[in-house]
Amino acid sequence: MAELALGTARSASPTWRRFKDALRRHPTAIAGAVVLILMGLIAIFAPWLGTVDPQAVEPVKRLKPPSAQYWFGSDMLGRDVYSRVIYGTRVSLVVGLAVAALSTFLGLAIGLITGYLRWLDAIVMRIMDGLMSIPPVLLAIALMALTKASIENVIVAITLAEVPRVVRLVRSLVLSLREEPYVEAAIAAGTTLPRILVRHILPNTVAPLLVQATFVCASAMITEAILSFIGAGTPPNIPSWGNIMAEARSLFQIAGYLIFLPGIFLSLTVLAINLLGDGLRDALDPRLARRM
Amino acid sequence: MTVVAFFVFSLLYLTPGDPAAVIAGDAATTDDIRRIRANLGLDEPFLVRFGGWVWGLLHGDLGTSIFTNLPVTRLIGQRVEPTVALTLCTLLVAVAVAVPLGVIAAARVGTWIDRFVMAFSVLGFSVPVFVLAYILILTFSIELDWLPVQGYHNLSEGLWEWLRHLILPSIALGTVYIALIARITRATMLDVLSQDYVRTAQAKGLAPAAVLVGHALKNAAVPIMTIIGIGIALLISGAIVTETVFAIPGIGRLTVDAILRRDYPIIQGVILIFSAAYVLINLAVDLSYMFFDPRIRY
């Protein structure tokens, strides 16, 4: 994702050069990016990858182990697991990316403003502290229990659970950035507040936020799977990795592949994102890189 | 902070969808739904219900389960033991494994031990609890037949049986926690090891182990304790999943059942209990800073 965005700006800016250097030093990050692009392609081209309708039920062919016809076997309703897993890629990627984008955007907006307005800061941070005192997955479960199951609601629930941490990060960045000489200079020069926020503060929060966004994305995918697995996530009529595994819960002793195949896809994707995130952090924040 | 947490909860919880409609089912008429709502007191104004809930809370009453008509406190009370046993067991083992791993990785930075710990940590973050749980069950219970597949035994039924049923769940639940603690331990240890007083200690000829534990680890303890506290969130959400996979009759299992039945008072109570535990543990962690760093006073 980030790579594509940066790739278009093919200037020799220091950030871009550092980024390329880091990628060379971190082959694992490249591997992560490759896997991620592959997953993206799988999600986009799902209908053309030899899949059949993931919802098509064939009761005669229930619980067939993996074979030439059913690459990943079939489930207890006779649905083709390969097609379901391939289509499930869409759900995971959409949820992961949407939550990462939404919570970064929301966290950025709230964090920027509260970092600058003292009176608002006190109120908003108390609310955030309150939200943070509920473990994130638990908060998402609570929110999902209140509304009906849908992908949109899953995204909103996980976003609300992740936002407080992003706000924290942005706020701490803003609090240190506002003491920087160039910001003081801008204030002295009579620059308006919105302009200071957008032109002077915002650009300096991009790098840490990008790193944070990758980790939010990874954790959102796992949370989606957990929610679906315990029956509080994506509605059962949509094939998501979590749903496939949830349906196989009682069958795993006779049909373990129903759990392991989606499990491998999920773990691989999350691993790829984490590796990419580690590489990004090394590239964009050399000071932190040494320690982590 | 606790007060705020409780406030946020109640706010979340008193604006639910419509449990009455869920209980009544698809075939219910509008009248049925209205009757159920009146029975449950759901038709009263927001502030009345909010007041009633807080009042009950102050008296140690979390309401009554919609589905079973039993008090929520009793339902939770019956399920506390397995969850506490599981999380406590995991917590102890995880800290005992993760901190030494992190310390060794930091002491031998750049070597294969370090790489191994880091690789393990990234993997630990990436494999979801339930996938790992099923891999463990398949290997150790079904293929090797060393440990029980599922279930839970009370401590009163014998220590060995109790422990045997906790081994796999604890490993499954603990892995991500170990990954997190080991990673932070390594990072803070690397920071501390580059400090002047560590060089002084080494220069005056102290044994490497004494420097590592007595000087470095003690000074790295505060961030490590912080992450142990924050990581409890992982244990709590992981416990819900782990109990489901291993069929352990704990609070997590209760939560999942309650979600499937839309039994709001139980969900409400469980979230409250879990969050209260989370806040209290983190308060204890804050207080423990005084022990590790005498400069910190409250």
Interface residues (C-beta under 8 A of the other chain):
Chain A: R126 I127 D129 G130 L131 S133 I134 P135 P136 V137 L138 L139 I141 A142 L143 M144 A145 L146 T147 K148 A218 I222 A225 I226 F229 I230 G231 A232 M245 R249 F252 Q253 G256 I259 F260 G263 I264 L266 S267 V270 L271 N274 L275 D278 R290 R291 M292
Chain B: M1 T2 V4 A5 F7 V8 F9 L12 Y13 T15 P16 G17 V122 L123 F125 S126 V127 P128 V129 F130 V131 Y134 I135 I137 L138 I142 V149 R183 A187 L190 D191 I232 A233 L234 I236 S237 I240 V241 T244 V245 T255 V256 I259 L260 R262 Y264 I267 I271 F274 S275 Y278 V279 N282
